Amino acid sequence: MCRGGPIRRSSAVWSTPSALSSEGSETLSVKIPAAMKRALTATADKENMTTSELVRAMLTKSLIDA
């Protein structure tokens, strides 16, 4: 276990709750199709992550790869 909580391994990136910005966090609400939400939830379940963790990992990877 690390200082911010357990490390969760995803095929996308490694993340911890403490990996969120030191400047705090913001809430971003995005309207997506219901089928996309179901797909995200199913993928998160397979990766043993919450949907929020998965989406943060996907956004992080996208920004790193940009």
GISULWO-V249935 format. One record per pair of residues at least 12 apart in sequence whose ideal C-beta (glycine too) atoms are under 7 Angstrom apart, sorted by the first residue. I is the first residue (numbers start at 1). J is the second residue. D is the distance in Angstrom with one decimal. If there is no record, write none. Layout:
i;j;d
I;J;D
I;J;D
This chain:
i;j;d
2;16;5.4
3;18;6.0
4;16;4.4
4;17;4.5
4;18;2.4
4;19;7.0
5;17;4.5
8;48;6.7
8;49;5.5
8;53;6.2
10;47;4.8
10;49;5.7
10;54;6.8
10;57;5.3
11;47;6.7
12;57;4.1
12;58;5.8
12;61;5.2
13;57;4.7
13;60;5.6
13;61;5.5
15;53;6.2
15;56;6.7
15;57;5.6
40;54;6.2
40;55;6.5
